[in-house]
Amino acid sequence: MRPRTVLLLVCLILGLGLAARWAIAWAGFIPKPTDYRKATQLTVTYRLKGQPRRVVIPQSQQLAHILNGIQVYSRDESRTMGRPPNTCDVDFAFPDGMQAHTILYGPNWLDRPGWEAVSMSTEFYNRLQDAVTEQEGRPINLLSDNPDPQAGPTQAPGPLPSPGGK
């Protein structure tokens, strides 16, 4: 075959591939990225003395404040992460009845298993942790196993003692 014929065939194949991709997306077979800021309710599941503890944040100004903290840096639809021990589940409920189960892996990583991994600012995590702490009435760390609240107050880590004992 002539080089001109090969070039024409390559361009034709690429053009047909792009047209097919556009048609499939237009028909709605390729899901669009989830806009988590449109959620109407959050359900947060964290660990308390090894047991799951669930907190629901319904539609309110507090929810709007938390969701406004979502600033997505990147989305990776090709992979999701495994489940390390110190994680927190965050379930998003949307106005159309759709639910999105996600796992918070760190202050800036949200994973929707089988769907996408999202890199975001830590503002969402900070606001979410503040809201759960407020509802529970005591400090909560979403990414670790929290101690029993009945065990009494725990001493906060203070400054290290100076070498001279003063």
Buried (B, 14 or more C-beta within 10 A) or exposed (E): EEEEEEEEEEEEEEEEEEEEEEEEEEEEEEEEEBEBBEBBBBBBBBBBEEEEBEBEBEEEEBBEEBBEBBEBEEBEEEEBBEEEEEBBBBBBBBEEEEEBBBBBBBBBBBBBEEBBBBEBBEBBBEBBBBBBBEEBEEEBBBBEEBEEBEEEEEEEEEEEEEEEEE
